[in-house]
Every structure is written in C-alpha cells, then in structure tokens.
C-alpha cells in the first residue's frame, strides 16, 4: 500500500482554521487536549481500497479498524474485529466478526459490512488502487479482468453466511492470508459509503478511535476522539489536527517554536542538533521502510539485457555508506537486500544478499555501464518529489557519487517534481523517463509484502511494470506453502531473481524519526514509522 512519501504545506500562511491555528498550548487548534501534527494531502480520496501511500494511510489507521490490527510495538497481526478466522486447508476460510462493533454514525458492523466493502474494492469499474489485494479471492478474474469489461459484480469466493459470519474461498492456498487482513483495504464500510458516496467522500465515516470533523485540502484535517469507540485502543487525547506542510524544515521549526506538537519526519538538515534542540523529545527507531530507485520498464530503453548491466553499474556507483553517514547521520542504514531488517532472519531478511552489486566500486561501475551500452538516453535523471523528506539532498548526493564514479559531471542529475501528489500522479500515468524515488513502507511485517506488491507482474505498486515469470512462479508457490519457514525460503528465492536482474536499486533502510513538543508524552512510532496517535497524551 504505502509509498513512503510525504507532502506538507506551511499552514501558518493560510489562516483557514482559526486565528490561533499556529498557536500552542490551549491556543492550539481544537483546544488543550488536541495535538497538532505535520501531514500531507492524500493522493486520492480516503476510500480504504484506494489509498496506497503514507499520508492517506495515517488517516485510515485512525478512523478504521479491520479484522486484524498490527501490534504497535511488534507489528504482529492480532485479532481486532475478528472473533476468529478458521481454515482447514489455507484456501477456504470462515470469518466470525465480533459482536458489539458499530461505525461512528451508529450503524452496526456485520459480515455484510466486510463483504460489500471487499466487492467494491475488487470491482474494475470502481478503479481502486488496491484492488489487487483481493486478487486471490475466487472470481476476481470476473470482477477485475486484465482486459475487457467485468462480467460479474461480486466475488464468487466471498459469501455472507450469517449476520456475523462470512466465508472466503481463495483461488489457491495462501497460508498467511489472515495476517494481511489488518491492511486498510480490507476495512468494513457503512451503508452510506454506497448510498451517498459523494457525501461520504467529503467526510468519511469509519469505525476507529477517531472520527473526521473537517478537512480543508491544502490546509488541515481535524479528527476528534470518538467517545463511543468500543475497541481496547481508545484515544488518550481529545483529538488530532493534521496540518499540511510542503517543507519539513518549516514543520520542524514550528515544533521548536511551539506552533506544532509533532513532526514525524525530522529533516536531514536538522539531525545534527535535534537531540539538543528538542531536549530529548526525539525518536529514532528502526522501521519497515526501504528506499530504492525504481525504473520505467515500460520504456524500452530501460528494458534490455544491456540496461540490466547499466542498472547494476549505477548501483555500484553509489556510495551508500558515505551518504547515510554524512546526510542522514545514521538514521539510515545502507541496504544489502530488498526487504527490511525489522523482519529478522526468521521472517526472511537476508543481510548481504545484494553482495558486490551494492558495494561502492567505481572501476567496476564504469566497466558495467560501458558494457551495457551506456546510460539509456545519455543521462540518468532521478525523479523525486521536492516538497519534503530531504529528497533533494540525497538525490544530489547520489548523483554526485555516480558522476564521480563514472568520471562524467553530467551523467546524473536530479529531476524534482513539486509535490508528492503530482509525483505520484506522474508515476501512475507511466510518465517516468528514467529512475525514480521509490520508498516503500510495509503494510504488514511479511517478506511477501516487500516483494509481491512491488515486483509481481501487474501488482498494485509495481510502478515500473517490471515482469519476470520466474519471480511470479516462486511467489505463487510461496503463497501456497502452508509451512511458514518453507514459504519464507521460497520468497527468498524470488528475491534472488530481483537481485539477479537488479529490478530496482536498493539504497538504504530507513528509521522512523519524530520530534515533539513539551505538551506531549507517551509518543511512540509503530514499526511502520507512523505515530501511535491514540496513545499520545496531551498536557
């Protein structure tokens, strides 16, 4: 789901909330019990199956709860609305929904709330970004065919069998399917979503610990604690006001000035003094995030045997250790595979898998680029969103490293796009002409999530359209494997195919970082690097 990117805008210039919108303490938006946090406008409306980037995901995590929830400490999938999920063969599942749950508009949550939501998310005519996540349910090929028009309105493998029970029949065995069900695309939806869709989109109604009060695009979203929320993770504050920033340095400065309570992406330029600036109110923890350079395989120049050598040469021209030390001050770690250390070795992390191809070696880099026929188009243009995330600094550093290694001052240049939303739109429209920034934040802590959504043919987040039949076959076998260690080994073999083709260049693993004001306590980041908003106390 989550493309690790953020978009922010300096709200103090807008004055669309109140005269005290950039104040602190009791003057903060919403009052003393409401915290303010940096944010960015979502790329798409907040339909659960249509959100596959971080900013929209933050809101969905606050206003929805699904069958599972990922533990904010360990990332482990635990039952939330699921009373139980039963299967005898890892292909046919019976789901029992807990009683007593409602949406914030008072509507009772039933099995039908899930079945209708999943059918909507899977339907081709609804054009949902995350429709692919329903692809293993029987009948997906009819409601979302690769070509032509859909011939069915509902998934044949999805049936409500009672007020609180429904069955799911998959097209093949998928042993870890239940662990994927904490992903927001699988959230339940109220009747109003279908009957008054436009009104729902303007003010989404969910079933989480917060309810949306208002949203002004380009400015702010106000969320308030839903006091009738029945779950065990009730909000410990009165609400959260998400303020849009396009400059993370401005957000950081606002925290120092007391005009903002929480910034969850400390800019690289501030890392040198952050601990002193914030008097210890700084978090730097490992997260399931990897930064890579993806390639446009829909451009024939980048989809040749020679281009594969060029990609490997470019990888070897990048001095990861120097960049993570000098720019990121060890809040990043040079990547040596395509997953994340948070998985652990039992979960599939393979330290050193990339081998020499991820080791800085200018001489070999030059040789490989020459053997591959030179850089396609004559110049590497790394496209990135320029609004936040210190992307300009590291892209410039990567290009300097490539230029130095290749002995050509113009071999690589940065290609900035103004906002994250515009950047994502251009990617979605297949308008990239060279490598582009592709940060990935895990949806759930499984090796499958680092590989299948990004590299499987026609997968939901395979933005470069890379395709390899051997990789696809190994993923299919891994998903069908009921023995978890055996499944992990098959996914590791599939990752080896990614390595052998340098499908994307792994750059570094990213820590979650955040800074916060003295008004807040109990501030933590979950393994996805997102603040655990419901646990934060104000005052």
Secondary structure, 3 states (H helix, E strand, C coil): CEECCCCCCCHHHCCCCCCCCCCCHHHCCCCCCEEEEEECCCCCCCCHHHCCEHHHHHHHHHHCCCCEEECCCCCCEEECCEEEEEECCCCEEEEEECCCCECCCCCECCHHHHHHHHHHHHCHHHCCCCHHHHCCECCHHHHCCCCCCCCCCCCCCEEEEECCEEEEEECCCCCCHHHHCCCHHHCCCCHHHHHCHHHHHHCCCCCCCEEEEEEECCCEEEEEECCCCCCCCCCCCCEEEEEECCCHHHHHHHHHHCCCCEECCCCHHHCCCHHHHCCCCEEEEEEEEEEEEECCCCCHHHCCHHHHHHHHHHHHCCCHHHHHHHCCCCCEEECCCCCCHHHCCCCCCCCCCCHHHHCCCHHHHHHHHHHCCCCHHHCEEEEEECCCCCHHHHHHHHHHHHHHHHCCCCCEEEEEECCHHHHHHHHHCCCCCCCEEEEEECCCCCHHHHHHHHHCCCCCCCCCCCCCHHHHHHHHHHHHCCCHHHHHHHHHHHHHHHHHHCCCEEEEEEEEEEEECCCEECCCECCCCCECHHHCEEC
